[in-house]
Amino acid sequence: MSVYIKTYAAATHKRPAGARPLSILMIGDMHGEKYGRQNRELLEAIRKMKPDFAVTTGDMMHAVPDFDISDLLNFYEELRGICPVFAVNGNHETKMKLHTVTFGTIYKEYDHELQRMGIHVLNNGSISAMIDGTPLRVCGYEAPLEKYKKFRFPKCTVEELRETLGTCEAEPYTILLAHNPAFAKNYFKWGADLILSGHYHGGLVRIGRQALMSPYGFPFPRYGYGMYRNGEQTMVVTGGAGNHAVPIRIGNPKEIVQIIIDHAE
């Protein structure tokens, strides 16, 4: 299976002038997909990218009772050897965490192993980091399951984000990992410099950048796929590295994402 890499460029005055651009690897919605034996093809592609750090934006697991986490854990172990890794839960991980009668201890084992490896799991939390001379704050928003119900227009206010994550300060450069892009307007209002989301799987069918369908059952979602800007703020919504229950992809290949962060003139 070939690995398709989508690349975006963003800029910020918070990156020192003359410094080399930062390279961020973003993976979301893998759903246990495998790229070669033990994901060797995917890992080789990532090594060639030479990312400064990696983020996973949720639904790396697939919420089925017999989900085997061994290949996914091996992938994280290898990825952690390439660069620092920051992660947040998607609705599949949250579902498995909460519904233990159905899923048993799968999520508990998964979370324990990620913590053991040194993966920075940021479910409604944040961490400060220094990457190549640039101070960062990396935050993760784990939306409640009720915000994923189909055929509804869910809401997440700026006040909810502040209650969950605290205030977004002007400094340092703040990255928000938020699986669900439905609340993009308020992610921008909260103040993150870079917002990284997924969940929509590129809308299953995509015409250019326009995603056809959202998981809520409504067509043409506003933040369905690609890059969105609000001044110096940037949001990237990945089409995902795997499939869910409806394995349809038309004009919408599975992907991993590279984001290049440069100094803004």
C-alpha positions as CSV (number, residue, x, y, z in Angstrom):
1,M,0.0,0.0,0.0
2,S,1.5,3.3,-1.0
3,V,1.6,6.2,1.4
4,Y,0.2,9.5,0.2
5,I,1.7,12.6,1.9
6,K,-0.2,15.9,1.8
7,T,1.9,18.9,2.6
8,Y,0.8,22.3,3.9
9,A,2.7,25.5,4.7
10,A,2.0,27.9,7.5
11,A,3.8,30.9,9.0
12,T,4.0,32.7,12.3
13,H,5.9,35.6,13.7
14,K,6.5,33.4,16.8
15,R,9.1,31.4,14.8
16,P,12.5,33.2,14.9
17,A,13.6,34.9,11.7
18,G,16.4,32.9,10.0
19,A,15.5,29.7,11.7
20,R,14.8,26.7,9.5
21,P,11.1,25.7,9.1
22,L,9.6,23.2,11.5
23,S,8.2,20.0,10.1
24,I,5.2,18.5,11.8
25,L,3.8,15.0,11.0
26,M,0.1,14.7,11.5
27,I,-1.8,11.4,11.4
28,G,-5.5,10.9,12.2
29,D,-8.3,8.4,11.7
30,M,-6.0,5.4,11.1
31,H,-8.7,3.0,12.5
32,G,-6.1,0.3,12.7
33,E,-5.1,0.5,9.1
34,K,-1.9,-1.3,8.2
35,Y,0.7,-0.1,5.7
36,G,2.8,-3.2,5.1
37,R,3.9,-5.7,7.7
38,Q,4.0,-3.9,11.0
39,N,3.5,-0.6,9.1
40,R,7.0,-0.7,7.7
41,E,5.9,1.3,4.6
42,L,4.4,4.0,6.6
43,L,7.3,4.2,9.0
44,E,9.8,4.4,6.2
45,A,7.9,7.3,4.6
46,I,7.9,9.1,7.9
47,R,11.6,8.6,8.4
48,K,12.2,10.2,5.0
49,M,10.1,13.2,6.1
50,K,12.3,13.8,9.1
51,P,9.6,15.5,11.2
52,D,10.6,17.5,14.3
53,F,7.6,16.1,16.1
54,A,4.4,14.1,15.3
55,V,0.8,14.5,16.4
56,T,-2.0,11.9,16.2
57,T,-5.5,13.5,16.2
58,G,-7.7,10.6,17.2
59,D,-9.4,7.5,16.0
60,M,-6.2,5.7,15.7
61,M,-8.1,2.8,17.2
62,H,-11.3,1.2,15.8
63,A,-14.2,0.7,18.3
64,V,-14.8,-3.0,17.9
65,P,-14.7,-5.5,20.8
66,D,-12.0,-7.6,19.3
67,F,-9.7,-4.7,18.2
68,D,-6.0,-5.9,18.3
69,I,-3.8,-3.1,19.5
70,S,-0.5,-4.8,19.0
71,D,0.3,-3.4,15.5
72,L,-0.8,0.1,16.6
73,L,1.3,0.0,19.7
74,N,4.3,-1.2,17.7
75,F,3.7,1.8,15.3
76,Y,3.7,4.2,18.2
77,E,6.9,2.6,19.6
78,E,8.7,3.1,16.3
79,L,7.3,6.6,15.8
80,R,8.5,7.6,19.2
81,G,12.0,6.6,18.2
82,I,11.8,9.0,15.3
83,C,10.6,12.1,17.0
84,P,8.5,13.3,20.0
85,V,4.8,12.4,19.7
86,F,1.7,14.1,21.0
87,A,-1.7,12.5,20.9
88,V,-5.4,13.1,21.6
89,N,-8.4,10.8,21.7
90,G,-11.0,10.7,19.0
91,N,-14.6,9.5,19.4
92,H,-13.5,5.8,18.9
93,E,-11.0,6.0,21.8
94,T,-13.4,7.8,24.0
95,K,-16.2,5.3,23.3
96,M,-13.8,2.4,24.2
97,K,-12.7,4.2,27.3
98,L,-16.2,4.7,28.6
99,H,-18.0,1.5,27.5
100,T,-16.0,-1.1,29.3
101,V,-18.8,-3.6,29.3
102,T,-18.5,-3.8,25.5
103,F,-14.8,-3.2,25.0
104,G,-13.3,-4.5,28.2
105,T,-9.8,-3.2,29.1
106,I,-8.6,-2.6,25.5
107,Y,-8.5,1.2,25.9
108,K,-6.9,1.0,29.4
109,E,-4.1,-1.2,28.0
110,Y,-3.6,1.1,25.1
111,D,-3.4,4.3,27.2
112,H,-1.1,2.6,29.7
113,E,1.3,1.5,26.9
114,L,1.3,5.0,25.3
115,Q,2.2,6.6,28.7
116,R,4.9,4.0,29.2
117,M,6.5,4.8,25.9
118,G,6.6,8.5,26.6
119,I,3.9,9.5,24.2
120,H,2.3,12.8,25.4
121,V,-1.4,11.9,25.7
122,L,-3.2,15.2,26.0
123,N,-6.9,14.5,26.6
124,N,-8.2,17.8,27.9
125,G,-4.7,18.8,28.9
126,S,-1.7,20.6,27.7
127,I,2.1,20.5,27.8
128,S,4.9,22.9,27.2
129,A,7.7,21.9,24.8
130,M,10.7,23.5,23.2
131,I,11.3,22.4,19.6
132,D,14.4,23.7,17.8
133,G,14.4,27.0,19.8
134,T,10.6,27.6,19.5
135,P,8.6,27.4,22.7
136,L,5.3,25.6,22.1
137,R,2.1,24.8,24.1
138,V,0.4,21.7,22.8
139,C,-3.2,21.1,23.9
140,G,-5.6,18.3,23.3
141,Y,-9.4,18.6,23.4
142,E,-11.3,15.4,23.9
143,A,-14.9,16.2,23.0
144,P,-17.7,14.4,25.0
145,L,-19.4,11.6,23.1
146,E,-22.7,13.5,22.9
147,K,-21.1,15.9,20.6
148,Y,-20.7,13.2,18.0
149,K,-24.4,12.2,17.6
150,K,-25.6,11.9,14.0
151,F,-28.2,14.2,12.4
152,R,-27.6,17.0,14.9
153,F,-25.7,20.2,14.9
154,P,-23.5,20.0,18.0
155,K,-22.2,23.0,19.8
156,C,-19.0,23.7,21.7
157,T,-18.7,27.2,23.0
158,V,-15.5,29.2,23.7
159,E,-16.5,29.1,27.3
160,E,-16.5,25.3,27.3
161,L,-13.0,25.3,25.8
162,R,-11.7,27.7,28.4
163,E,-13.3,25.6,31.2
164,T,-11.7,22.5,29.8
165,L,-8.3,23.8,28.5
166,G,-7.8,27.1,30.3
167,T,-7.2,30.4,28.6
168,C,-5.1,30.5,25.4
169,E,-2.3,33.0,26.1
170,A,-0.8,35.1,23.3
171,E,2.5,33.4,23.9
172,P,3.9,30.8,23.2
173,Y,2.9,29.2,19.8
174,T,-0.2,27.1,20.7
175,I,-1.2,23.9,18.9
176,L,-4.6,22.5,19.5
177,L,-5.3,18.8,18.7
178,A,-9.0,18.5,18.4
179,H,-10.4,15.5,16.6
180,N,-13.8,17.0,15.7
181,P,-13.5,20.0,13.3
182,A,-17.2,20.9,13.7
183,F,-16.3,23.5,16.3
184,A,-13.7,25.3,14.2
185,K,-15.1,28.8,14.6
186,N,-14.7,28.6,18.4
187,Y,-11.3,26.9,18.2
188,F,-10.2,30.0,16.3
189,K,-11.9,32.3,18.9
190,W,-10.2,30.3,21.7
191,G,-7.0,31.5,20.2
192,A,-4.8,28.5,19.0
193,D,-2.2,29.3,16.4
194,L,-2.5,25.9,14.8
195,I,-5.6,23.6,15.0
196,L,-5.3,20.0,13.8
197,S,-8.4,17.9,13.3
198,G,-9.8,15.0,11.3
199,H,-12.9,12.9,11.9
200,Y,-14.7,13.6,8.6
201,H,-12.5,11.2,6.5
202,G,-12.4,13.8,3.8
203,G,-16.1,13.6,3.3
204,L,-15.8,10.1,1.7
205,V,-16.2,11.8,-1.7
206,R,-14.2,14.9,-2.3
207,I,-14.3,17.4,-5.2
208,G,-11.1,19.4,-5.0
209,R,-11.0,20.5,-1.3
210,Q,-14.8,20.3,-0.9
211,A,-15.9,17.3,1.3
212,L,-19.2,15.8,0.3
213,M,-20.5,14.5,3.6
214,S,-20.0,15.0,7.3
215,P,-20.3,12.2,9.8
216,Y,-23.4,14.0,11.2
217,G,-25.3,13.1,8.0
218,F,-25.2,16.6,6.4
219,P,-23.7,17.4,3.0
220,F,-20.9,19.9,2.3
221,P,-19.4,20.5,5.7
222,R,-17.7,23.9,6.0
223,Y,-14.6,22.5,7.6
224,G,-14.6,19.1,5.9
225,Y,-11.0,18.9,4.5
226,G,-7.9,20.9,4.0
227,M,-6.4,24.1,5.3
228,Y,-8.3,27.1,6.7
229,R,-6.8,30.4,7.8
230,N,-7.9,33.2,10.1
231,G,-5.1,35.8,10.0
232,E,-2.0,34.1,11.2
233,Q,-4.1,31.2,12.7
234,T,-4.2,28.0,10.7
235,M,-6.4,24.9,10.8
236,V,-5.7,21.7,9.0
237,V,-8.3,18.9,8.7
238,T,-6.9,15.6,7.5
239,G,-8.8,13.2,5.3
240,G,-7.4,10.4,7.5
241,A,-5.1,7.4,7.1
242,G,-7.7,4.7,7.3
243,N,-11.3,3.8,6.7
244,H,-14.4,3.4,9.0
245,A,-17.6,1.5,8.5
246,V,-18.2,3.0,5.0
247,P,-14.9,2.4,3.1
248,I,-15.7,4.8,0.3
249,R,-13.1,7.2,-1.0
250,I,-13.6,9.0,-4.3
251,G,-11.1,11.7,-5.1
252,N,-10.1,11.4,-1.5
253,P,-7.0,9.2,-0.9
254,K,-5.9,8.0,2.5
255,E,-3.2,10.3,3.7
256,I,-0.7,11.4,6.3
257,V,0.1,15.1,6.5
258,Q,3.2,17.2,6.7
259,I,2.9,20.8,8.0
260,I,5.8,23.2,7.5
261,I,5.9,26.1,9.9
262,D,8.1,29.0,8.8
263,H,8.7,32.5,10.1
264,A,6.2,35.1,9.0
265,E,7.7,38.3,7.5
